[in-house]
């Protein structure tokens, strides 16, 4: 099976799982408007990169993708919550997301804030349910990893710094942009990479190796995003492009130029792949995924 | 020791713990503006009712309050996040909270959204840390209970319905207001009530009893809040009063009148107390706390 076929196959598993988790009829109580907004944000056209990394990393250690699919769904809920809040007028003010109106455009600001909030809660709810993993020690380890990745020293902190440094180009050193990227994007990709060996109860040195891999992929992912903002077209991407320059966002490209950024992404790609090559052919599809992340055109 | 002295003593324990959890120097990474906003929201003058219920419920089953203080800190982070987001202009648009400018007034909207987001993550991070409870099964059970209470069928869902029904007084039946209160306020109070017996590994029938107790206290808490909105003064409360009527918020008082609402609160108080009377003198302070919640003047 080609990598693209596998990405699609895993997406299908995760989408079914997400549909199931987000089916309002299954839970008494959630108001329709809120569950509609949550589904709007989660269900649909996302590439499901983070779920793929979780499911494929776990598979390297022999875990069936159906068994890691709940953890993969949880990270997609977390990621979708962050997109909903990042798009808000007070934040990045984006009208389009994943080829659709962003959540506050399709609904309203209050609904979008609450949908993001409830998606964050749902991510932890899914992780903590006995169904996500039979071992409560694994469940609480995953919650701790994900909460740390999501919080003030991770995703939320990175978004704060991103906003603070917007329109202050002089303040921005390359190391600072890297730190923002590591927090804003890297932390959750790092979680996705370590989740696999954690679910598989792999030894600490494997977890360490996948943590390093996740860090590198996170940096590459965001730098590739900065490249795409300059070189991509918005119809293809499903969101506005050229926005970093207009808004004065911290961007590797703006700081280092296209050529150096491309080399930086290539180097990160190679370093990340080197870390998983020792797993042999079992790592082939994760290597493909790494290339896909670094070379994607949307 | 009087109930008031004990409330103060527990507050002190929780405040120290919160100070510790929110000390930026202890974590590498969080940007100062974000941790300042989080501290603004959490540290200070809150009554710490939810932490008290957790610590005192646990104590009834023999758990030292110092041992339940992390779980109590987590619920206060969750509660504070909800206040920060509820106060946003797109939501209830409140300028004052706990006698201080609300978070988006003291900082700005983007910072307040992120501070709320990061406080929610921190709540789960604290719960999932080995320090909160030695048994990972307890930790993941607490995460599951709190995430369910916080999410679409709990606090966030209740806030959504509260907003949806604002200015639609004709739609509001008493049962619907009760359902909103049960979700918006009751779910987290229910979590606070069951957390004690869960930490203590008490038998299922105790957990069930405390769940019922928490539900009743949640309804009483919000109805007492509706009463205070009419009868309280804003200087005393540290937030605006008379706002429900101005804003057309779903309110028990608006629906049933002052006298009937007072009787409703009294009945809930008695029913809640009846559930914990069987624990004898060990429950005396929780009974006092129940009375305090139902009869409070701020």
HADDOCK unambig.tbl for C-alpha pairs under 7 A between the chains (distance, minus, plus):
assign (segid A and resid 28 and name CA) (segid B and resid 153 and name CA) 6.84 0.50 0.50
assign (segid A and resid 29 and name CA) (segid B and resid 153 and name CA) 4.80 0.50 0.50
assign (segid A and resid 30 and name CA) (segid B and resid 152 and name CA) 5.04 0.50 0.50
assign (segid A and resid 30 and name CA) (segid B and resid 153 and name CA) 4.35 0.50 0.50
assign (segid A and resid 30 and name CA) (segid B and resid 157 and name CA) 5.39 0.50 0.50
assign (segid A and resid 31 and name CA) (segid B and resid 157 and name CA) 6.09 0.50 0.50
assign (segid A and resid 31 and name CA) (segid B and resid 161 and name CA) 6.54 0.50 0.50
assign (segid A and resid 34 and name CA) (segid B and resid 157 and name CA) 6.84 0.50 0.50
assign (segid A and resid 34 and name CA) (segid B and resid 160 and name CA) 6.75 0.50 0.50
assign (segid A and resid 90 and name CA) (segid B and resid 109 and name CA) 6.00 0.50 0.50
assign (segid A and resid 90 and name CA) (segid B and resid 110 and name CA) 5.21 0.50 0.50
assign (segid A and resid 91 and name CA) (segid B and resid 110 and name CA) 5.43 0.50 0.50
assign (segid A and resid 109 and name CA) (segid B and resid 90 and name CA) 5.97 0.50 0.50
assign (segid A and resid 110 and name CA) (segid B and resid 90 and name CA) 5.20 0.50 0.50
assign (segid A and resid 110 and name CA) (segid B and resid 91 and name CA) 5.42 0.50 0.50
assign (segid A and resid 111 and name CA) (segid B and resid 160 and name CA) 6.91 0.50 0.50
assign (segid A and resid 114 and name CA) (segid B and resid 156 and name CA) 5.96 0.50 0.50
assign (segid A and resid 114 and name CA) (segid B and resid 160 and name CA) 6.95 0.50 0.50
assign (segid A and resid 118 and name CA) (segid B and resid 151 and name CA) 4.57 0.50 0.50
assign (segid A and resid 118 and name CA) (segid B and resid 152 and name CA) 5.32 0.50 0.50
assign (segid A and resid 118 and name CA) (segid B and resid 156 and name CA) 5.94 0.50 0.50
assign (segid A and resid 121 and name CA) (segid B and resid 147 and name CA) 5.03 0.50 0.50
assign (segid A and resid 121 and name CA) (segid B and resid 150 and name CA) 6.22 0.50 0.50
assign (segid A and resid 121 and name CA) (segid B and resid 151 and name CA) 5.17 0.50 0.50
assign (segid A and resid 122 and name CA) (segid B and resid 147 and name CA) 6.61 0.50 0.50
assign (segid A and resid 122 and name CA) (segid B and resid 151 and name CA) 6.29 0.50 0.50
assign (segid A and resid 124 and name CA) (segid B and resid 147 and name CA) 6.11 0.50 0.50
assign (segid A and resid 125 and name CA) (segid B and resid 144 and name CA) 5.18 0.50 0.50
assign (segid A and resid 125 and name CA) (segid B and resid 147 and name CA) 5.02 0.50 0.50
assign (segid A and resid 125 and name CA) (segid B and resid 148 and name CA) 6.17 0.50 0.50
assign (segid A and resid 128 and name CA) (segid B and resid 140 and name CA) 5.39 0.50 0.50
assign (segid A and resid 128 and name CA) (segid B and resid 143 and name CA) 6.16 0.50 0.50
assign (segid A and resid 128 and name CA) (segid B and resid 144 and name CA) 5.09 0.50 0.50
assign (segid A and resid 129 and name CA) (segid B and resid 144 and name CA) 6.29 0.50 0.50
assign (segid A and resid 136 and name CA) (segid B and resid 136 and name CA) 5.77 0.50 0.50
assign (segid A and resid 136 and name CA) (segid B and resid 137 and name CA) 4.89 0.50 0.50
assign (segid A and resid 136 and name CA) (segid B and resid 140 and name CA) 6.16 0.50 0.50
assign (segid A and resid 137 and name CA) (segid B and resid 136 and name CA) 4.89 0.50 0.50
assign (segid A and resid 137 and name CA) (segid B and resid 137 and name CA) 6.55 0.50 0.50
assign (segid A and resid 139 and name CA) (segid B and resid 140 and name CA) 6.37 0.50 0.50
assign (segid A and resid 140 and name CA) (segid B and resid 128 and name CA) 5.42 0.50 0.50
assign (segid A and resid 140 and name CA) (segid B and resid 136 and name CA) 6.15 0.50 0.50
assign (segid A and resid 140 and name CA) (segid B and resid 139 and name CA) 6.37 0.50 0.50
assign (segid A and resid 140 and name CA) (segid B and resid 140 and name CA) 5.15 0.50 0.50
assign (segid A and resid 143 and name CA) (segid B and resid 128 and name CA) 6.18 0.50 0.50
assign (segid A and resid 144 and name CA) (segid B and resid 125 and name CA) 5.19 0.50 0.50
assign (segid A and resid 144 and name CA) (segid B and resid 128 and name CA) 5.09 0.50 0.50
assign (segid A and resid 144 and name CA) (segid B and resid 129 and name CA) 6.29 0.50 0.50
assign (segid A and resid 147 and name CA) (segid B and resid 121 and name CA) 5.04 0.50 0.50
assign (segid A and resid 147 and name CA) (segid B and resid 122 and name CA) 6.63 0.50 0.50
assign (segid A and resid 147 and name CA) (segid B and resid 124 and name CA) 6.11 0.50 0.50
assign (segid A and resid 147 and name CA) (segid B and resid 125 and name CA) 5.04 0.50 0.50
assign (segid A and resid 148 and name CA) (segid B and resid 125 and name CA) 6.18 0.50 0.50
assign (segid A and resid 150 and name CA) (segid B and resid 121 and name CA) 6.23 0.50 0.50
assign (segid A and resid 151 and name CA) (segid B and resid 118 and name CA) 4.60 0.50 0.50
assign (segid A and resid 151 and name CA) (segid B and resid 121 and name CA) 5.18 0.50 0.50
assign (segid A and resid 151 and name CA) (segid B and resid 122 and name CA) 6.30 0.50 0.50
assign (segid A and resid 152 and name CA) (segid B and resid 30 and name CA) 5.06 0.50 0.50
assign (segid A and resid 152 and name CA) (segid B and resid 118 and name CA) 5.32 0.50 0.50
assign (segid A and resid 153 and name CA) (segid B and resid 28 and name CA) 6.84 0.50 0.50
assign (segid A and resid 153 and name CA) (segid B and resid 29 and name CA) 4.81 0.50 0.50
assign (segid A and resid 153 and name CA) (segid B and resid 30 and name CA) 4.35 0.50 0.50
assign (segid A and resid 156 and name CA) (segid B and resid 114 and name CA) 5.97 0.50 0.50
assign (segid A and resid 156 and name CA) (segid B and resid 118 and name CA) 5.95 0.50 0.50
assign (segid A and resid 157 and name CA) (segid B and resid 30 and name CA) 5.42 0.50 0.50
assign (segid A and resid 157 and name CA) (segid B and resid 31 and name CA) 6.10 0.50 0.50
assign (segid A and resid 157 and name CA) (segid B and resid 34 and name CA) 6.86 0.50 0.50
assign (segid A and resid 160 and name CA) (segid B and resid 34 and name CA) 6.75 0.50 0.50
assign (segid A and resid 160 and name CA) (segid B and resid 111 and name CA) 6.93 0.50 0.50
assign (segid A and resid 160 and name CA) (segid B and resid 114 and name CA) 6.96 0.50 0.50
assign (segid A and resid 161 and name CA) (segid B and resid 31 and name CA) 6.55 0.50 0.50
